[in-house]
Amino acid sequence: MVKFLLTLLVISFIIRFVVPVVLRLLVGNLVQKHTRRFEQQFGGSPFNPPPTSPPPGEVRVEYVPPKQKPTPSKEFRGGEYVDYEEVK
C-alpha cells in the first residue's frame, strides 16, 4: 500500500510540475520555428503585417491624441451673492 501511494505521489508531482515546463518549452520552440518559416516564405512577420497605403484621395490617420478634459479653476470662491428675504 505504501509503495502504491509513493508511486501515485511521484506521478502526480511529475504531472503537476514537470509536464507544464516541458510543454511550454516545446510549444515555444515550435511557435518560433513556424514564425521563422513564415517570415522566410512570405517576407514578413505574421504579428506585424506591412502597412498598406490608402487609395488615392483618402487620408489614413494612424494616431489620434486623446482629448484633454478642461480642469476646473482652483480659484473658485463660491457662487454669486443672492439677497435672502425671509417669508413669514
Number of C-alpha atoms within 10 A of each C-alpha: 6 7 8 9 10 11 12 12 12 12 11 12 12 12 11 11 10 11 11 12 10 11 11 11 10 11 11 11 12 11 11 11 11 11 16 14 13 14 12 11 9 9 11 14 14 12 7 7 8 10 6 7 9 9 8 6 5 8 9 9 6 5 6 6 5 6 6 6 6 6 6 7 7 6 6 7 7 6 6 6 6 6 6 6 6 5 4 3
